[in-house]
Amino acid sequence: MEKCIPVDRLARPDNWVVLRSRQVREIREEQGLEGGRPMPFDEETLRSRLHGIYTGELQAMEAAGRTLFDFPDAPWE
């Protein structure tokens, strides 16, 4: 790689917080939310699943953008 983008300069909103799944589980338990096996169509479960899909899509776009940035002469095909 010729150029390196520091992690703190990646395209993310300033109000986003990165947490490990263990931290999320602990916070959910402190709030009295179910930490075990959630119901598959529970609103909170669906929200969490959608957030996971959304996060994965953002990471894929960041990786694609990073590849284009690192290799500007690469063919787009």
Residue, then its C-alpha position, 0 to 999 in steps of 0.5 A: m500500500e502506498k497510502c494509509i488512511p488512519v482509522d480515525r479518518l474513516a468515513r463514519p459519523d462522529n456520533w457512532v460508538v464502536l463496542r464489542s459484543r460482550q459490552v453490548r450484552e452487558i449493557r443489555e443485561e444492565q437495562g433488564l433486556e433479555g441477554g439469552r436466546p431472543m425470539p426470532f421475530d422480536e422487534e429488538t432482535l430484528r433491529s439488531r439483525l438489521h444493524g448487523i447487516y447494515t454494518g457489514e455492508l458499510q464495511a464492504m463499501e469501505a473496503a472497496g473504497r480503500t482498494l480503489f484508493d490504494f490502487p488508483d491505476a487498477p482496472w475498474e472491471 
